[in-house]
Structures are given as structure tokens and as C-alpha cells.
Amino acid sequence: MSEASDKPRSTAAARDPARELEIGGQRLAPGTSTTIDLPVTDLYTHAKLTMPVNVIRGRRAGPTLFVSAAVHGDELNGVEIIRRLLKLRGLKQLRGTLIAVPIVNVHGFLRHSRYLPDRRDLNRSFPGSASGSVASRLAHVFVTEILDKADYGIDLHTGAIHRSNLPQIRADLSKDSTLELAEAFGCPLLIDAGLREGSLREHADKQGVPLLLYEAGEALRFDEFSIRAGVRGVTGVMRKLGMLPRRSRRRTPPRPVVATDSNWERAPESGILRSLVELGEYVSRDQVLAYIADPFGATEVEIRSEHAGIVIGRSYLPLAHAGDALYHVARVKGAQKVASRVEAYQSANEPDDFDDRGESGEPPIV
């Protein structure tokens, strides 16, 4: 566990609207909006490669928040969340600075891959170095140009290929400053997740930058529900930080529940999977979640839940090898009540029809 202070590193100087901000060699004045292309390791074809960054500085004092996506190059929901975020009319009243980085792992994004060309995981390569591997150099650029300029951060992720996550916030909830932001995001379920060595979240913690990790949806797919929930969550955090005006007459959502533990239910045998439960459902202890059978139906086995809880992740591939992770079940107090909150949360973030354009004014993706 990091020994970083519970207090974010924001100071009176950091909140001074006239303070200089320099990213990629460009000085950014208050009241301006700029797109910057940060150079990263070039392609071996000699083509230049850059990390796109959009910076919006309000005229009035406020904190600096970065919102990043595609640290894993195949995780696309966050890219669309940031695009919609930048279209919000409310940004005209922005206090402080918003740094939006929709595609961090540009190498993986181009290749539809989670990893860098050398198969390294960027989210295990922080803080990186200017003379290391491709992953290390990319991490170093992000840290020196983005993280080191920010007071807070939100990093947007999805599940892996063929595996989807229920919208959830993962963070070190032992720190009050981080817990307050996690609650402001509005997800009904929070995961008190430990820090992993080399992750962006671990380095942010060492630097005293409260960071939320939003997990929702599946790799290489857009999911309208997850995107809408993400846009609403980021704006909720910005309102909590005083960067956007607070909404009047908005109903306060129920306080989210923190998961005390979770585990993956795995395939006991190889075969074809027939799933019986969906994301967000309450499952009781020993409940049958799915069946696995051979193609002829001659043999069939049950997959049961080891404990009661909420399904926060699942595989959508109906083919399974023995040992494959199939259902991620979070153990929470009052799981049945939480499941009803999840259902209400899903209803609030699902479009009613094609004309339901949500906070960003965007038509839903179908």
C-alpha cells in the first residue's frame, strides 16, 4: 500500500486561473481550447505517430482533471465517452482545466490490440522512462506531459475481448478524497481495488493524484449504456470538483455499495456454454449460472455460484475451455437490494428511443 497522503496535491497555486500550463511545448492560457499532438515512438515505416490531446482551460479558477482512454488499445468505449464529453455545452462554464486523452495506447489502437507491438501491457509500464521499451517510453510521455500537470484523473476501461463488465468504479477507497469522487461518479457498485505494480493508478497514488478507474462494457465494441453512464459519471465528478455548475432539482442517487470481495466462476470442463444469468443480476449461493455440454449433448455439467452476490463481469463467448473465467461475482451486503439499484441505474442510462440524445445531445449508437 502506498504511503502517499490522503490529500490531493492541489494547492492555491494549482488553482490559480492565470498559472501557466505547458503541454508538448505549447503554453496554454486560461480561456483557450487547444488540440496537441504529443510525439510518441514512430512506426518502423518512418511514419510519425502522435498521441492526440485536447485541453480546455476555463477562465475561472479550478482544478486540473485529466480523462484518459484506450490505455489498452482495444478498449473503445472510453474513446466515445471523451468525444461526447468534449461536446457538452456546459464546458463553456468550465472552471479549471480539462485534459482529454482519448487514445493513450496509439500503437495498440491502430492494431486493434490490447498491447504494444512488443506485447507489453502499457498499464504495467508506469512511470516508464525516456530510453526504455516502446511501452516504457509511451508511459513516460503520458506521465510527464499529462499526469504531472493534473490534480485528479479518470481512466476509462472496458472488459477484455468477448468479456463484458458491468459499469463499476475501481479505486483505493481507503482515501476519503478518492471515495468522495467515486461516489460522485454515480455507479451503484464500487470495487475497493488494490494497487497493481506498474499501473497508472499506482503511479498516480504515489504522486498524490486521486484517480478513478471506470470499467464498463467489452473490448472492440461500443456499448451505449456504458457510454452514457460514463459521460454522466465524468460530469458528476466534475460537478463535485466545482469544475461544472451543480444541477438544480436533481434527485440524489442512492449511495453506492462497496464490494467486499469478488471471484471468478470458471469452466469445470471444456464445451459449449449456455448462460442463464446476465450482468447486474443477483445470484444466490449455489445457483446455477450456466451449463456446459459437448456438441452432442451427451455430457453436461452445471456452473454454480460459490456465494451470493452481483454478476459484475461475464464471458459472452459460448465456447469454453476448462478453467476459463466465465462469471465475475462480487460479494456485497444486501445484494438483492443492490441488484434493484443496478436495474434502476441501467434504466436511467439506456435510451428510450433514437431521439433520446442524453447529456451530450448525441443520438444513441445502435
C-alpha angles and dihedrals in degrees: 000000000000120000092216116136119264088232118087115240094245112130136179088267092051090055095048106118091211096054116120119253120192124186124170091355093303121119111220119205125206114270095032136112120207139173114215128189108212111205115238131175108313125237118261088248087071089251115142118245125200139181109232116227129181117200123192117186119193121217092234131067120275144123128290115246126185121202115194136183141179096037077147103048097222096053103100109165091082091056090060092042090057093045090055092043091057090054095057113123089214091072087079086074094046119149114203125355135313117201110193120193108177097175116033099159097051092167093056092041091057091049096043085239134135091218141055120261089267090055093249120143109237090207090063094048105071135158086018128179139253092242104038134091123316089266092048093050093048091050090049092053091051094047097047097040102034117013095043090055096050137085096196138013142201118196116196121213142162136203122275128274111305089004124098131195128212108239105275141153119233117196146130096275094183087086114079094212092056094043091054092053091046090054091047090056088069105222110147091225129051125191116212094214127185121235117263120216113257095013124133088239093055093051092045089053091053089050093050094247113139107227131189121201113208115201119190138141133355136303119267092013136096114225115191095203093052092045095051092046089050095051091047091047096050092048089048090056091047090053090049089053092049093246093120129031115267116251117248121229094007115150112242109239119232113276109267121250122238116226111233095199142345140194140186120244107218135204110266090201139011118264147091115321124224108189123209103180135056136211114288095023123136112237126191126222112283092009115152108249099177147335128242118203138168116253091264096048091236093128127029133176133190127234110213133188114251092210142006116273149102125303103238098166138019144169118251095192108103092207118082138181120208108277097024114143107244111162130025109205121190119208111224136163112256092013095176092055090047090052090057089051090051090052091051090047091052091050091050092053101039115092115245092214141338091283092058097102101175126209096321096049090240122140112242120266111244 
